[in-house]
Amino acid sequence: MGAFAMQDERRIAKALFGFWKKGKSNRMANRLNRKRLHNTGGKEMEQIKIGDMTLYWLNGGVTHLDGGCMFGVVPKPLWTKKYPYNEKNQIELRTDPIFFQWNGKNILIESGIGNGKLSEKQKRNYGVTEESQIDASLQEFGLTRNDIDIVLMTHLHFDHACGLTVPKGDGFVSAFPNAVIYTSEIEWEEMRHPNIRSKSTYWKENWEAVQDQVEIFTEEITIEGAIRMIHTGGHSDGHAIVTAESGGEKWVHMADLLPTHAHRNPLWVMAYDDYPMTSIYQKQKWIDKAIQEDAWFIFYHDAIYRALKWDGEGNIVEKVKRA
Ligand SMILES: [Zn+2]
């Protein structure tokens, strides 16, 4: 690419994003000049362009959880046809945050498994063989954690929220000190006052250091004009989904109502779900709606697909596979 073309791109980027904070438009222009993005594993960073939004998957680490727990009452001979498992009956579940830029804002969905947050025993129990490499992933865009403006948290279970804080001294500090962190009011309440069952997944290490950054909503909130967070309950009482529309195209992140592509059947809900009938009802509603609207489904946990579209018969008609 010649110098003139590069200048053109910078000019276009500046015109489009002129309202960006100083420095961000330069970074945007730099990003436009990149042909390929590589994460720390040397693999190409997966991405999908939906309307004018481009979503990327950062390296947030991985867990391996019991397949039986992940598929609830579904018999093993059925779920093993749909998703691979290892000799310990565990299935691979990525914890990769979704990153995108919109309205001049750097936005994350979920925060990853974190780094330096888990004991050796916890790592063994949750099958964490790789921790988050968010710093390295953001570096691909010329960004740091300080540049993140918004974090959308569908819920605050440890496998989504560990990345919100980083260890410092004897305590923890915010991983994204300049971000507004959105979550539902019910989720935020339960995070701080977990019950006898949920205290195993809502940890004060993950919320105390970020409590001043949290913005709550009750039923629904629209963020930056195009992104909706909608409370569903089900998996947890305060669970929410994220959906957006741009250029006539739609995507939906159903989070742990649809942790992997193998959970498409509304009845296939996790043993981890606190309110399984609510999960089933919400899955029916939102999966049907998304298929009718030809929307992309976006995944945080799926080890096979980053995103896909289904037809009415449940066939995968478009997909972005994990590299
Ligand atoms: Zn999860």
py3Dmol code that shows the C-alpha trace and the ligand (Angstrom):
import py3Dmol

protein = """\
ATOM      1  CA  MET A   1       0.000   0.000   0.000  1.00  0.00           C
ATOM      2  CA  GLY A   2       1.459   3.378  -1.053  1.00  0.00           C
ATOM      3  CA  ALA A   3       1.861   6.406   1.161  1.00  0.00           C
ATOM      4  CA  PHE A   4      -1.042   8.217  -0.538  1.00  0.00           C
ATOM      5  CA  ALA A   5      -3.445   5.333   0.014  1.00  0.00           C
ATOM      6  CA  MET A   6      -2.356   5.148   3.634  1.00  0.00           C
ATOM      7  CA  GLN A   7      -2.970   8.883   4.070  1.00  0.00           C
ATOM      8  CA  ASP A   8      -6.381   8.432   2.477  1.00  0.00           C
ATOM      9  CA  GLU A   9      -7.274   5.747   4.971  1.00  0.00           C
ATOM     10  CA  ARG A  10      -6.128   7.950   7.840  1.00  0.00           C
ATOM     11  CA  ARG A  11      -8.206  10.844   6.488  1.00  0.00           C
ATOM     12  CA  ILE A  12     -11.304   8.653   6.086  1.00  0.00           C
ATOM     13  CA  ALA A  13     -10.837   7.187   9.532  1.00  0.00           C
ATOM     14  CA  LYS A  14     -10.445  10.665  11.014  1.00  0.00           C
ATOM     15  CA  ALA A  15     -13.514  11.955   9.212  1.00  0.00           C
ATOM     16  CA  LEU A  16     -15.565   8.985  10.345  1.00  0.00           C
ATOM     17  CA  PHE A  17     -14.324   9.013  13.889  1.00  0.00           C
ATOM     18  CA  GLY A  18     -13.511  12.675  14.291  1.00  0.00           C
ATOM     19  CA  PHE A  19     -15.231  12.801  17.623  1.00  0.00           C
ATOM     20  CA  TRP A  20     -12.874  10.223  19.055  1.00  0.00           C
ATOM     21  CA  LYS A  21     -10.580  11.148  21.871  1.00  0.00           C
ATOM     22  CA  LYS A  22      -7.209  12.324  20.638  1.00  0.00           C
ATOM     23  CA  GLY A  23      -5.030   9.327  19.902  1.00  0.00           C
ATOM     24  CA  LYS A  24      -7.854   6.912  19.245  1.00  0.00           C
ATOM     25  CA  SER A  25      -8.321   7.965  15.621  1.00  0.00           C
ATOM     26  CA  ASN A  26      -4.643   7.299  14.980  1.00  0.00           C
ATOM     27  CA  ARG A  27      -4.991   3.894  16.502  1.00  0.00           C
ATOM     28  CA  MET A  28      -8.076   3.246  14.399  1.00  0.00           C
ATOM     29  CA  ALA A  29      -6.142   4.227  11.272  1.00  0.00           C
ATOM     30  CA  ASN A  30      -3.325   1.924  12.318  1.00  0.00           C
ATOM     31  CA  ARG A  31      -5.804  -0.865  12.749  1.00  0.00           C
ATOM     32  CA  LEU A  32      -7.283  -0.230   9.295  1.00  0.00           C
ATOM     33  CA  ASN A  33      -3.811  -0.676   7.846  1.00  0.00           C
ATOM     34  CA  ARG A  34      -3.390  -4.075   9.403  1.00  0.00           C
ATOM     35  CA  LYS A  35      -4.065  -6.922   7.053  1.00  0.00           C
ATOM     36  CA  ARG A  36      -3.898  -9.675   9.630  1.00  0.00           C
ATOM     37  CA  LEU A  37      -4.102  -9.815  13.391  1.00  0.00           C
ATOM     38  CA  HIS A  38      -2.245 -12.454  15.360  1.00  0.00           C
ATOM     39  CA  ASN A  39      -2.825 -13.495  18.935  1.00  0.00           C
ATOM     40  CA  THR A  40      -0.167 -14.785  21.301  1.00  0.00           C
ATOM     41  CA  GLY A  41      -0.391 -18.330  19.989  1.00  0.00           C
ATOM     42  CA  GLY A  42       0.743 -17.084  16.588  1.00  0.00           C
ATOM     43  CA  LYS A  43      -2.684 -17.917  15.209  1.00  0.00           C
ATOM     44  CA  GLU A  44      -4.807 -15.447  13.339  1.00  0.00           C
ATOM     45  CA  MET A  45      -7.303 -13.696  15.626  1.00  0.00           C
ATOM     46  CA  GLU A  46     -10.806 -14.700  14.585  1.00  0.00           C
ATOM     47  CA  GLN A  47     -13.158 -11.933  13.597  1.00  0.00           C
ATOM     48  CA  ILE A  48     -16.525 -11.358  12.009  1.00  0.00           C
ATOM     49  CA  LYS A  49     -17.932  -8.256  10.369  1.00  0.00           C
ATOM     50  CA  ILE A  50     -21.652  -7.813  10.999  1.00  0.00           C
ATOM     51  CA  GLY A  51     -22.977  -4.615   9.435  1.00  0.00           C
ATOM     52  CA  ASP A  52     -20.486  -1.950  10.479  1.00  0.00           C
ATOM     53  CA  MET A  53     -19.379  -3.824  13.600  1.00  0.00           C
ATOM     54  CA  THR A  54     -16.322  -6.101  13.561  1.00  0.00           C
ATOM     55  CA  LEU A  55     -16.167  -8.499  16.497  1.00  0.00           C
ATOM     56  CA  TYR A  56     -12.861 -10.108  17.581  1.00  0.00           C
ATOM     57  CA  TRP A  57     -12.162 -12.919  20.041  1.00  0.00           C
ATOM     58  CA  LEU A  58      -9.371 -12.151  22.529  1.00  0.00           C
ATOM     59  CA  ASN A  59      -7.386 -14.869  24.296  1.00  0.00           C
ATOM     60  CA  GLY A  60      -9.205 -15.185  27.629  1.00  0.00           C
ATOM     61  CA  GLY A  61      -7.976 -18.647  28.611  1.00  0.00           C
ATOM     62  CA  VAL A  62      -9.779 -21.958  28.836  1.00  0.00           C
ATOM     63  CA  THR A  63     -11.671 -24.209  31.261  1.00  0.00           C
ATOM     64  CA  HIS A  64     -12.556 -27.904  31.004  1.00  0.00           C
ATOM     65  CA  LEU A  65     -15.774 -28.687  32.865  1.00  0.00           C
ATOM     66  CA  ASP A  66     -17.647 -31.927  33.399  1.00  0.00           C
ATOM     67  CA  GLY A  67     -19.712 -32.768  30.318  1.00  0.00           C
ATOM     68  CA  GLY A  68     -22.521 -34.172  32.463  1.00  0.00           C
ATOM     69  CA  CYS A  69     -22.876 -30.847  34.310  1.00  0.00           C
ATOM     70  CA  MET A  70     -22.744 -28.910  31.057  1.00  0.00           C
ATOM     71  CA  PHE A  71     -25.567 -30.921  29.469  1.00  0.00           C
ATOM     72  CA  GLY A  72     -27.740 -31.424  32.576  1.00  0.00           C
ATOM     73  CA  VAL A  73     -30.329 -34.160  32.127  1.00  0.00           C
ATOM     74  CA  VAL A  74     -29.258 -35.010  28.564  1.00  0.00           C
ATOM     75  CA  PRO A  75     -27.940 -38.612  28.426  1.00  0.00           C
ATOM     76  CA  LYS A  76     -24.249 -38.989  27.578  1.00  0.00           C
ATOM     77  CA  PRO A  77     -24.854 -41.043  24.405  1.00  0.00           C
ATOM     78  CA  LEU A  78     -26.724 -38.023  22.993  1.00  0.00           C
ATOM     79  CA  TRP A  79     -24.486 -35.077  23.964  1.00  0.00           C
ATOM     80  CA  THR A  80     -21.256 -36.863  23.039  1.00  0.00           C
ATOM     81  CA  LYS A  81     -22.471 -36.922  19.410  1.00  0.00           C
ATOM     82  CA  LYS A  82     -22.541 -33.127  19.434  1.00  0.00           C
ATOM     83  CA  TYR A  83     -19.424 -32.028  21.347  1.00  0.00           C
ATOM     84  CA  PRO A  84     -15.970 -33.598  21.969  1.00  0.00           C
ATOM     85  CA  TYR A  85     -14.937 -34.740  25.471  1.00  0.00           C
ATOM     86  CA  ASN A  86     -11.750 -36.036  27.094  1.00  0.00           C
ATOM     87  CA  GLU A  87     -10.866 -39.109  29.195  1.00  0.00           C
ATOM     88  CA  LYS A  88     -12.033 -37.296  32.373  1.00  0.00           C
ATOM     89  CA  ASN A  89     -15.450 -36.664  30.776  1.00  0.00           C
ATOM     90  CA  GLN A  90     -14.609 -32.949  30.559  1.00  0.00           C
ATOM     91  CA  ILE A  91     -15.437 -30.675  27.643  1.00  0.00           C
ATOM     92  CA  GLU A  92     -13.267 -27.789  26.459  1.00  0.00           C
ATOM     93  CA  LEU A  93     -14.855 -24.397  27.122  1.00  0.00           C
ATOM     94  CA  ARG A  94     -13.010 -21.278  26.027  1.00  0.00           C
ATOM     95  CA  THR A  95     -13.415 -18.098  28.081  1.00  0.00           C
ATOM     96  CA  ASP A  96     -12.588 -15.671  25.269  1.00  0.00           C
ATOM     97  CA  PRO A  97     -13.939 -12.105  25.610  1.00  0.00           C
ATOM     98  CA  ILE A  98     -15.461 -10.537  22.506  1.00  0.00           C
ATOM     99  CA  PHE A  99     -13.938  -7.163  21.585  1.00  0.00           C
ATOM    100  CA  PHE A 100     -15.350  -4.528  19.244  1.00  0.00           C
ATOM    101  CA  GLN A 101     -15.210  -0.800  18.587  1.00  0.00           C
ATOM    102  CA  TRP A 102     -18.389   1.219  18.271  1.00  0.00           C
ATOM    103  CA  ASN A 103     -19.170   4.933  18.501  1.00  0.00           C
ATOM    104  CA  GLY A 104     -15.514   5.575  19.290  1.00  0.00           C
ATOM    105  CA  LYS A 105     -15.672   3.230  22.289  1.00  0.00           C
ATOM    106  CA  ASN A 106     -13.601   0.120  22.977  1.00  0.00           C
ATOM    107  CA  ILE A 107     -16.051  -2.513  24.183  1.00  0.00           C
ATOM    108  CA  LEU A 108     -15.626  -5.963  25.738  1.00  0.00           C
ATOM    109  CA  ILE A 109     -18.223  -8.663  26.313  1.00  0.00           C
ATOM    110  CA  GLU A 110     -17.216 -10.808  29.337  1.00  0.00           C
ATOM    111  CA  SER A 111     -13.738 -10.613  30.864  1.00  0.00           C
ATOM    112  CA  GLY A 112     -12.053 -14.035  30.613  1.00  0.00           C
ATOM    113  CA  ILE A 113     -10.709 -16.420  33.267  1.00  0.00           C
ATOM    114  CA  GLY A 114      -8.116 -13.851  34.378  1.00  0.00           C
ATOM    115  CA  ASN A 115      -4.448 -14.306  35.142  1.00  0.00           C
ATOM    116  CA  GLY A 116      -2.908 -15.144  38.502  1.00  0.00           C
ATOM    117  CA  LYS A 117      -6.369 -15.407  40.068  1.00  0.00           C
ATOM    118  CA  LEU A 118      -6.673 -19.150  40.653  1.00  0.00           C
ATOM    119  CA  SER A 119      -4.909 -21.560  43.023  1.00  0.00           C
ATOM    120  CA  GLU A 120      -3.392 -24.768  41.676  1.00  0.00           C
ATOM    121  CA  LYS A 121      -6.336 -26.678  43.170  1.00  0.00           C
ATOM    122  CA  GLN A 122      -8.875 -24.389  41.468  1.00  0.00           C
ATOM    123  CA  LYS A 123      -7.057 -24.718  38.146  1.00  0.00           C
ATOM    124  CA  ARG A 124      -7.201 -28.491  38.455  1.00  0.00           C
ATOM    125  CA  ASN A 125     -10.889 -28.544  39.459  1.00  0.00           C
ATOM    126  CA  TYR A 126     -11.961 -26.209  36.652  1.00  0.00           C
ATOM    127  CA  GLY A 127      -9.572 -27.656  34.088  1.00  0.00           C
ATOM    128  CA  VAL A 128      -7.846 -24.309  33.513  1.00  0.00           C
ATOM    129  CA  THR A 129      -4.867 -25.218  31.338  1.00  0.00           C
ATOM    130  CA  GLU A 130      -4.348 -21.701  29.988  1.00  0.00           C
ATOM    131  CA  GLU A 131      -4.977 -18.310  31.648  1.00  0.00           C
ATOM    132  CA  SER A 132      -6.007 -15.022  29.979  1.00  0.00           C
ATOM    133  CA  GLN A 133      -3.590 -13.203  27.680  1.00  0.00           C
ATOM    134  CA  ILE A 134      -5.755 -10.102  27.306  1.00  0.00           C
ATOM    135  CA  ASP A 135      -2.810  -7.678  27.367  1.00  0.00           C
ATOM    136  CA  ALA A 136      -1.179  -9.423  24.428  1.00  0.00           C
ATOM    137  CA  SER A 137      -4.474  -9.623  22.529  1.00  0.00           C
ATOM    138  CA  LEU A 138      -5.197  -5.900  23.018  1.00  0.00           C
ATOM    139  CA  GLN A 139      -1.658  -5.060  21.962  1.00  0.00           C
ATOM    140  CA  GLU A 140      -2.596  -6.342  18.494  1.00  0.00           C
ATOM    141  CA  PHE A 141      -4.833  -3.248  18.240  1.00  0.00           C
ATOM    142  CA  GLY A 142      -2.277  -0.935  19.829  1.00  0.00           C
ATOM    143  CA  LEU A 143      -4.458  -0.850  22.944  1.00  0.00           C
ATOM    144  CA  THR A 144      -4.044  -1.565  26.646  1.00  0.00           C
ATOM    145  CA  ARG A 145      -6.585  -2.454  29.332  1.00  0.00           C
ATOM    146  CA  ASN A 146      -6.702   1.269  30.204  1.00  0.00           C
ATOM    147  CA  ASP A 147      -8.279   1.954  26.794  1.00  0.00           C
ATOM    148  CA  ILE A 148     -11.335  -0.225  27.434  1.00  0.00           C
ATOM    149  CA  ASP A 149     -14.364   2.054  27.840  1.00  0.00           C
ATOM    150  CA  ILE A 150     -17.180  -0.447  28.362  1.00  0.00           C
ATOM    151  CA  VAL A 151     -17.409  -4.015  29.681  1.00  0.00           C
ATOM    152  CA  LEU A 152     -20.698  -5.867  29.205  1.00  0.00           C
ATOM    153  CA  MET A 153     -21.124  -8.628  31.783  1.00  0.00           C
ATOM    154  CA  THR A 154     -23.935 -11.090  31.005  1.00  0.00           C
ATOM    155  CA  HIS A 155     -23.497 -12.443  34.532  1.00  0.00           C
ATOM    156  CA  LEU A 156     -20.768 -12.558  37.169  1.00  0.00           C
ATOM    157  CA  HIS A 157     -19.917 -16.255  37.613  1.00  0.00           C
ATOM    158  CA  PHE A 158     -16.171 -16.680  38.151  1.00  0.00           C
ATOM    159  CA  ASP A 159     -15.503 -17.987  34.632  1.00  0.00           C
ATOM    160  CA  HIS A 160     -16.820 -14.671  33.243  1.00  0.00           C
ATOM    161  CA  ALA A 161     -15.738 -12.230  35.969  1.00  0.00           C
ATOM    162  CA  CYS A 162     -12.219 -13.329  37.026  1.00  0.00           C
ATOM    163  CA  GLY A 163     -10.769 -11.080  34.325  1.00  0.00           C
ATOM    164  CA  LEU A 164     -12.348  -7.967  35.898  1.00  0.00           C
ATOM    165  CA  THR A 165      -9.571  -7.676  38.495  1.00  0.00           C
ATOM    166  CA  VAL A 166      -5.848  -8.361  38.663  1.00  0.00           C
ATOM    167  CA  PRO A 167      -3.785  -9.300  41.725  1.00  0.00           C
ATOM    168  CA  LYS A 168      -1.719  -6.500  43.245  1.00  0.00           C
ATOM    169  CA  GLY A 169       0.134  -6.817  46.554  1.00  0.00           C
ATOM    170  CA  ASP A 170      -2.148  -8.605  48.987  1.00  0.00           C
ATOM    171  CA  GLY A 171      -5.305  -7.572  47.140  1.00  0.00           C
ATOM    172  CA  PHE A 172      -6.793  -6.884  43.732  1.00  0.00           C
ATOM    173  CA  VAL A 173      -7.190  -3.853  41.475  1.00  0.00           C
ATOM    174  CA  SER A 174      -9.483  -3.170  38.532  1.00  0.00           C
ATOM    175  CA  ALA A 175      -8.277  -4.698  35.259  1.00  0.00           C
ATOM    176  CA  PHE A 176     -10.120  -2.015  33.257  1.00  0.00           C
ATOM    177  CA  PRO A 177      -9.871   1.093  35.436  1.00  0.00           C
ATOM    178  CA  ASN A 178     -11.459   3.459  32.877  1.00  0.00           C
ATOM    179  CA  ALA A 179     -14.397   1.255  31.924  1.00  0.00           C
ATOM    180  CA  VAL A 180     -18.054   1.331  32.834  1.00  0.00           C
ATOM    181  CA  ILE A 181     -19.066  -2.235  33.717  1.00  0.00           C
ATOM    182  CA  TYR A 182     -22.686  -3.087  32.882  1.00  0.00           C
ATOM    183  CA  THR A 183     -24.587  -5.894  34.578  1.00  0.00           C
ATOM    184  CA  SER A 184     -28.167  -6.449  35.747  1.00  0.00           C
ATOM    185  CA  GLU A 185     -29.345  -5.232  39.126  1.00  0.00           C
ATOM    186  CA  ILE A 186     -30.272  -8.763  40.248  1.00  0.00           C
ATOM    187  CA  GLU A 187     -26.870 -10.121  39.212  1.00  0.00           C
ATOM    188  CA  TRP A 188     -25.025  -7.344  41.038  1.00  0.00           C
ATOM    189  CA  GLU A 189     -27.114  -7.932  44.154  1.00  0.00           C
ATOM    190  CA  GLU A 190     -26.429 -11.678  44.149  1.00  0.00           C
ATOM    191  CA  MET A 191     -22.728 -11.145  43.425  1.00  0.00           C
ATOM    192  CA  ARG A 192     -22.384  -9.148  46.648  1.00  0.00           C
ATOM    193  CA  HIS A 193     -24.802 -11.302  48.690  1.00  0.00           C
ATOM    194  CA  PRO A 194     -24.558 -14.841  47.307  1.00  0.00           C
ATOM    195  CA  ASN A 195     -26.665 -17.638  48.733  1.00  0.00           C
ATOM    196  CA  ILE A 196     -25.448 -20.985  50.069  1.00  0.00           C
ATOM    197  CA  ARG A 197     -25.269 -22.410  46.522  1.00  0.00           C
ATOM    198  CA  SER A 198     -24.043 -19.399  44.544  1.00  0.00           C
ATOM    199  CA  LYS A 199     -21.259 -18.395  46.925  1.00  0.00           C
ATOM    200  CA  SER A 200     -19.047 -20.952  45.159  1.00  0.00           C
ATOM    201  CA  THR A 201     -19.093 -18.855  41.979  1.00  0.00           C
ATOM    202  CA  TYR A 202     -19.611 -15.220  43.152  1.00  0.00           C
ATOM    203  CA  TRP A 203     -16.281 -14.142  44.651  1.00  0.00           C
ATOM    204  CA  LYS A 204     -15.468 -10.873  46.384  1.00  0.00           C
ATOM    205  CA  GLU A 205     -12.039 -10.975  44.687  1.00  0.00           C
ATOM    206  CA  ASN A 206     -13.938 -10.293  41.461  1.00  0.00           C
ATOM    207  CA  TRP A 207     -16.177  -7.406  42.556  1.00  0.00           C
ATOM    208  CA  GLU A 208     -14.755  -5.412  45.476  1.00  0.00           C
ATOM    209  CA  ALA A 209     -12.121  -3.623  43.396  1.00  0.00           C
ATOM    210  CA  VAL A 210     -14.573  -2.654  40.608  1.00  0.00           C
ATOM    211  CA  GLN A 211     -17.683  -1.721  42.601  1.00  0.00           C
ATOM    212  CA  ASP A 212     -17.418   1.992  41.753  1.00  0.00           C
ATOM    213  CA  GLN A 213     -17.382   1.211  38.028  1.00  0.00           C
ATOM    214  CA  VAL A 214     -20.562  -0.869  37.926  1.00  0.00           C
ATOM    215  CA  GLU A 215     -23.684   0.433  36.171  1.00  0.00           C
ATOM    216  CA  ILE A 216     -26.831  -1.616  36.730  1.00  0.00           C
ATOM    217  CA  PHE A 217     -30.073  -1.973  34.777  1.00  0.00           C
ATOM    218  CA  THR A 218     -33.332  -3.752  35.588  1.00  0.00           C
ATOM    219  CA  GLU A 219     -35.058  -5.168  32.474  1.00  0.00           C
ATOM    220  CA  GLU A 220     -33.115  -3.792  29.551  1.00  0.00           C
ATOM    221  CA  ILE A 221     -30.569  -1.127  28.602  1.00  0.00           C
ATOM    222  CA  THR A 222     -29.417   0.301  25.259  1.00  0.00           C
ATOM    223  CA  ILE A 223     -25.732   1.185  25.164  1.00  0.00           C
ATOM    224  CA  GLU A 224     -24.120   3.545  22.618  1.00  0.00           C
ATOM    225  CA  GLY A 225     -27.355   3.603  20.600  1.00  0.00           C
ATOM    226  CA  ALA A 226     -27.033   0.120  19.090  1.00  0.00           C
ATOM    227  CA  ILE A 227     -26.213  -2.497  21.730  1.00  0.00           C
ATOM    228  CA  ARG A 228     -28.953  -3.961  23.923  1.00  0.00           C
ATOM    229  CA  MET A 229     -28.509  -5.897  27.146  1.00  0.00           C
ATOM    230  CA  ILE A 230     -31.672  -7.755  28.115  1.00  0.00           C
ATOM    231  CA  HIS A 231     -32.285  -9.488  31.437  1.00  0.00           C
ATOM    232  CA  THR A 232     -33.343 -13.136  30.988  1.00  0.00           C
ATOM    233  CA  GLY A 233     -32.615 -14.967  34.241  1.00  0.00           C
ATOM    234  CA  GLY A 234     -32.356 -18.759  33.936  1.00  0.00           C
ATOM    235  CA  HIS A 235     -28.684 -19.673  34.165  1.00  0.00           C
ATOM    236  CA  SER A 236     -28.457 -17.239  37.064  1.00  0.00           C
ATOM    237  CA  ASP A 237     -31.318 -15.108  38.384  1.00  0.00           C
ATOM    238  CA  GLY A 238     -29.644 -11.970  36.999  1.00  0.00           C
ATOM    239  CA  HIS A 239     -28.370 -13.408  33.696  1.00  0.00           C
ATOM    240  CA  ALA A 240     -28.632 -11.154  30.611  1.00  0.00           C
ATOM    241  CA  ILE A 241     -28.055 -11.519  26.882  1.00  0.00           C
ATOM    242  CA  VAL A 242     -26.477  -8.986  24.497  1.00  0.00           C
ATOM    243  CA  THR A 243     -27.778  -8.172  21.036  1.00  0.00           C
ATOM    244  CA  ALA A 244     -27.019  -5.522  18.432  1.00  0.00           C
ATOM    245  CA  GLU A 245     -28.037  -4.387  14.989  1.00  0.00           C
ATOM    246  CA  SER A 246     -25.892  -2.602  12.439  1.00  0.00           C
ATOM    247  CA  GLY A 247     -26.420  -2.001   8.730  1.00  0.00           C
ATOM    248  CA  GLY A 248     -29.512  -4.223   8.739  1.00  0.00           C
ATOM    249  CA  GLU A 249     -27.594  -7.175  10.226  1.00  0.00           C
ATOM    250  CA  LYS A 250     -28.039  -8.588  13.704  1.00  0.00           C
ATOM    251  CA  TRP A 251     -26.101 -10.626  16.231  1.00  0.00           C
ATOM    252  CA  VAL A 252     -26.997 -12.090  19.573  1.00  0.00           C
ATOM    253  CA  HIS A 253     -24.743 -13.278  22.399  1.00  0.00           C
ATOM    254  CA  MET A 254     -26.920 -15.592  24.490  1.00  0.00           C
ATOM    255  CA  ALA A 255     -24.068 -16.194  26.925  1.00  0.00           C
ATOM    256  CA  ASP A 256     -24.682 -19.216  29.172  1.00  0.00           C
ATOM    257  CA  LEU A 257     -28.195 -19.882  27.905  1.00  0.00           C
ATOM    258  CA  LEU A 258     -26.356 -21.079  24.777  1.00  0.00           C
ATOM    259  CA  PRO A 259     -22.790 -21.788  25.933  1.00  0.00           C
ATOM    260  CA  THR A 260     -21.938 -23.857  22.832  1.00  0.00           C
ATOM    261  CA  HIS A 261     -23.485 -24.703  19.463  1.00  0.00           C
ATOM    262  CA  ALA A 262     -24.362 -28.139  20.944  1.00  0.00           C
ATOM    263  CA  HIS A 263     -26.883 -26.458  23.283  1.00  0.00           C
ATOM    264  CA  ARG A 264     -29.267 -25.299  20.521  1.00  0.00           C
ATOM    265  CA  ASN A 265     -32.125 -27.559  21.674  1.00  0.00           C
ATOM    266  CA  PRO A 266     -34.041 -25.391  24.210  1.00  0.00           C
ATOM    267  CA  LEU A 267     -34.316 -28.414  26.536  1.00  0.00           C
ATOM    268  CA  TRP A 268     -30.535 -28.924  26.671  1.00  0.00           C
ATOM    269  CA  VAL A 269     -29.760 -26.709  29.653  1.00  0.00           C
ATOM    270  CA  MET A 270     -26.932 -26.999  32.146  1.00  0.00           C
ATOM    271  CA  ALA A 271     -27.059 -28.623  35.584  1.00  0.00           C
ATOM    272  CA  TYR A 272     -25.402 -25.347  36.667  1.00  0.00           C
ATOM    273  CA  ASP A 273     -28.575 -23.385  35.812  1.00  0.00           C
ATOM    274  CA  ASP A 274     -30.339 -22.078  38.916  1.00  0.00           C
ATOM    275  CA  TYR A 275     -33.706 -21.760  37.129  1.00  0.00           C
ATOM    276  CA  PRO A 276     -33.770 -24.307  34.285  1.00  0.00           C
ATOM    277  CA  MET A 277     -37.411 -23.740  33.255  1.00  0.00           C
ATOM    278  CA  THR A 278     -36.633 -20.037  32.813  1.00  0.00           C
ATOM    279  CA  SER A 279     -33.598 -20.972  30.692  1.00  0.00           C
ATOM    280  CA  ILE A 280     -35.792 -23.214  28.511  1.00  0.00           C
ATOM    281  CA  TYR A 281     -38.432 -20.520  28.055  1.00  0.00           C
ATOM    282  CA  GLN A 282     -35.866 -17.818  27.264  1.00  0.00           C
ATOM    283  CA  LYS A 283     -33.930 -20.089  24.868  1.00  0.00           C
ATOM    284  CA  GLN A 284     -37.109 -20.890  22.926  1.00  0.00           C
ATOM    285  CA  LYS A 285     -37.985 -17.225  22.681  1.00  0.00           C
ATOM    286  CA  TRP A 286     -34.583 -15.812  21.699  1.00  0.00           C
ATOM    287  CA  ILE A 287     -33.245 -18.632  19.499  1.00  0.00           C
ATOM    288  CA  ASP A 288     -36.440 -18.673  17.412  1.00  0.00           C
ATOM    289  CA  LYS A 289     -36.412 -14.894  17.102  1.00  0.00           C
ATOM    290  CA  ALA A 290     -32.744 -14.796  16.077  1.00  0.00           C
ATOM    291  CA  ILE A 291     -33.207 -17.520  13.447  1.00  0.00           C
ATOM    292  CA  GLN A 292     -36.246 -15.708  12.012  1.00  0.00           C
ATOM    293  CA  GLU A 293     -34.222 -12.499  11.817  1.00  0.00           C
ATOM    294  CA  ASP A 294     -31.239 -14.270  10.197  1.00  0.00           C
ATOM    295  CA  ALA A 295     -29.046 -13.140  13.115  1.00  0.00           C
ATOM    296  CA  TRP A 296     -25.562 -14.379  13.970  1.00  0.00           C
ATOM    297  CA  PHE A 297     -25.121 -16.299  17.223  1.00  0.00           C
ATOM    298  CA  ILE A 298     -21.907 -15.311  19.061  1.00  0.00           C
ATOM    299  CA  PHE A 299     -20.150 -17.610  21.556  1.00  0.00           C
ATOM    300  CA  TYR A 300     -17.859 -17.020  24.578  1.00  0.00           C
ATOM    301  CA  HIS A 301     -17.338 -20.664  25.604  1.00  0.00           C
ATOM    302  CA  ASP A 302     -17.563 -22.653  22.364  1.00  0.00           C
ATOM    303  CA  ALA A 303     -14.258 -24.355  21.500  1.00  0.00           C
ATOM    304  CA  ILE A 304     -15.324 -25.133  17.910  1.00  0.00           C
ATOM    305  CA  TYR A 305     -17.313 -22.139  16.609  1.00  0.00           C
ATOM    306  CA  ARG A 306     -16.914 -18.420  17.331  1.00  0.00           C
ATOM    307  CA  ALA A 307     -20.134 -17.529  15.540  1.00  0.00           C
ATOM    308  CA  LEU A 308     -22.741 -19.188  13.369  1.00  0.00           C
ATOM    309  CA  LYS A 309     -26.147 -18.910  11.751  1.00  0.00           C
ATOM    310  CA  TRP A 310     -28.784 -21.652  11.865  1.00  0.00           C
ATOM    311  CA  ASP A 311     -31.719 -22.229   9.537  1.00  0.00           C
ATOM    312  CA  GLY A 312     -35.193 -23.181  10.822  1.00  0.00           C
ATOM    313  CA  GLU A 313     -34.276 -26.902  10.721  1.00  0.00           C
ATOM    314  CA  GLY A 314     -31.202 -26.407  12.905  1.00  0.00           C
ATOM    315  CA  ASN A 315     -28.644 -26.724  10.090  1.00  0.00           C
ATOM    316  CA  ILE A 316     -25.550 -24.508  10.357  1.00  0.00           C
ATOM    317  CA  VAL A 317     -25.734 -22.315   7.273  1.00  0.00           C
ATOM    318  CA  GLU A 318     -22.855 -19.881   7.984  1.00  0.00           C
ATOM    319  CA  LYS A 319     -20.006 -20.121  10.460  1.00  0.00           C
ATOM    320  CA  VAL A 320     -16.754 -18.712  11.814  1.00  0.00           C
ATOM    321  CA  LYS A 321     -14.669 -21.585  13.156  1.00  0.00           C
ATOM    322  CA  ARG A 322     -12.031 -21.222  15.858  1.00  0.00           C
ATOM    323  CA  ALA A 323      -8.580 -21.374  14.299  1.00  0.00           C
TER     324      ALA A 323
END
"""
ligand_1 = """\
1
ZN
Zn -19.935 -19.451 31.760
"""
view = py3Dmol.view(width=600, height=400)
view.addModel(protein, "pdb")
view.setStyle({"model": 0}, {"cartoon": {"style": "trace"}})
view.addModel(ligand_1, "xyz")
view.setStyle({"model": 1}, {"stick": {}})
view.zoomTo()
view.show()
